[in-house]
């Protein structure tokens, strides 16, 4: 169960059990945040361009899709 408490870098085997330095910890958190923001932007852009029949398939109205697509990328 200890493997569930590892940081991504530790889980990938980069640190050989050593803790992250403070700078590395901040850098890792920044990279994770940027990756999440990029995913939000990408998925919202794709949602905005779905056809109405595809939106109906996933239970989303055109209005809701456009409101979601208009949200800033940093909002989860």
DANOR-V473671 format. One record per residue. RES is the residue in one letter. SS is DSSP state (~ for helix, > for strand, _ for the rest). PSI is psi as a letter, one per 20 degrees, with the letter a starting at -180 (* if undefined). D_FIRST is the distance of its C-alpha to the first C-alpha in whole Angstrom. Layout:
BEGIN
res = [RES/RES]
ss = [SS/SS]
psi = [PSI/PSI]
d_first = [D_FIRST/D_FIRST]
END
This chain:
BEGIN
res = [X/X/X/X/X/X/X/X/X/X/X/X/X/X/X/X/X/X/X/X/X/X/X/X/X/X/X/X/X/X/X/X/X/X/X/X/X/X/X/X/X/X/X/X/X/X/X/X/X/X/X/X/X/X/X/X/X/X/X/X/X/X/X/X/X/X/X/X/X/X/X/X/X/X/X/X]
ss = [_/~/~/~/~/_/_/~/~/~/~/_/_/_/_/_/_/_/_/_/_/~/~/~/~/~/~/~/~/~/~/~/~/~/~/~/~/~/~/~/~/~/~/~/~/~/~/~/_/_/_/~/~/~/~/~/~/_/_/_/_/~/~/~/~/~/~/~/~/~/_/_/_/_/_/_]
psi = [i/h/h/i/j/q/r/h/g/g/h/i/j/h/i/l/i/q/q/q/q/g/g/h/g/g/g/g/h/g/g/g/g/h/g/g/g/g/g/g/g/g/h/h/g/g/g/h/j/q/q/h/h/h/g/h/h/j/k/p/r/g/g/g/g/h/g/g/h/i/q/q/h/i/p/*]
d_first = [0/4/5/6/8/10/14/15/17/14/12/16/16/19/19/17/15/18/18/20/24/25/27/24/22/25/26/23/23/26/26/23/26/28/26/26/30/31/29/30/34/34/32/35/38/37/37/40/42/41/44/45/44/41/40/41/39/36/38/38/42/44/44/40/39/42/41/37/38/40/37/37/34/32/32/28]
END
